Amino acid sequence: MFAALTVLHLSRKGFGMNDDDSSTYDLGPMGMSVEDAAKDAIHPVVAAYDRDGDGKVDMIAYDRDGDGKADKVVIDEDGDGVANQVMLDRDFDGKMDFVGIDKDQDGDIDTAKTDTDGDGFFETTRHSAE
C-alpha cells in the first residue's frame, strides 16, 4: 500500500481542456475568475471560491458522478495559482474519504490520508518515501 502512494501522480494535463480521460486525481486549472471556473473544467463544477479575495479561484468543488453534490474538492492552499491539495469522496457516500497533499508541487502526492472505515475520521496517513 505504501509503494502505491509513492507513484500516485497528480496530473495537471487538464489545463484548458475538457478531457473525457480525466483521472479522479487530476487537479485541473486554478487561478481563473470565479465566473470562469466552469469553462473547460475537468469535471462538472458545483462551486468555485476565491477564499483570499484576490479575484482568483483557489478552491473548486466538482461533481464526478452527476448527482449535483461535491465529491471532489481541489485547493490551491498557498495562492500561487497551482493546486496542491485534493479531497475525494471515492465511494460517493457523501463523506470525503481521501485527502492528498502535494507539498512540494512536483505533481506527486507527498501525504495521503484515508478514512478506511467510513466513520468520517482519517485513520490512515501515509507519506512518500521521497
N, C-alpha and C positions, 0 to 999 in steps of 0.2 A: 504494500500500500504506500509506503514512504517513497519508493522509487517512482511510482506513478506521479507523485507530486512534483518531483524534480523535472519531469518532462512536460508538464502541463503548460501550454503556451497560450497567452492572451493575445489573440490576433487583433491587429489594428487594420486589416485589409479592407474592412467595410467602409472606410472613409469615402464619402461621396458616392457610394454605390448602394443600390438596393439589391442584395445578392441572396438568391434563394439558398445558397450553400452556407449561410451564416451559422457559425457554431454557437452553441449555448454560451460559450466563454468569450466570444468576440466582444470587444469593448465598443467599437464604433466611434464615431466622431464626438468631439466635445468642443466647447468654446463658441458655438454659434449663439444667436439670439434665441430667447425662449420661443418666439414666434416661428423660427425656422427649424426648430428641433425635430419636427416630424418629417421634414423634407429629406428624402433619401435615407431614412432611418433603416437600421439593420433588422428591426422588428417593429411592430406597431407600437407607437408611443402612447402611454397612459398619461404621463405628466412630465414636465421638464421644469427645472428650478434653477434660479440664479440665487444661490444662498448667500453670496458675499456682496451682492449689489453692484458688481462691476459691469453688468449688462451682458454677461456671457454665461451660458448654461454650464453648471458644474455638477448637476445630478439629473439623470434621466431614468424614468421608470418605464419598463417595457412590458407588453403583454405577449408572451410567446405562444400561448395556447388558445387565444381568441375569445376568452371569457370576459374581457373587459377589466380584469384585475391585474395589478402589477405582480409579476412573478420573476422579474429580473430588474435590478437596480444597479446602475453604473455611476460611479462617483469620481470626480476629479478633486481629491482631497486638498491638494496644495494650490489649486487655482492657476496652474500653468497651461491649461488647455489640453492636457493629456490625461485620460482616465487612468486611475491606478487602483481601483477597487471595484469588485463585482460581488453582488449578493444575489443568490438564486433560491427560488422555491423549485427545486428539481423534481419533486413529485406532485406539484400543483395542488397541494392541500391547503394553501392559504398561509403557510408559515415558511419564512426563509430558513433554509437548512444548510446553506453553504455560503461562506464568505471567503473570497480570495483577494489577497493584497499583493500588489507588485511594488515593493518598497523602493527599488532602485530603477524602476521604469525601463527595464530591459526586455519587457514582454513576457517574462516568466513569473508565475506566482511564487512569491517568496514565503508567504504564510497562508495556510488554508485552515479554516475552522469549519467543522461539520456538526450538525445535530444528528446523531446517529440513531436516536430512538424516538424522534418526533415529539419530544416534550417542550420544544421551544428554547432549550438551552444547548449551547455549543459544547459538547463533551470532549471533542477531539480537536486538537491543534497540532498541525504539522508544519515544520519549517524545512525549506530546501537545504540541501547539503552544500550549496554554493556559498 
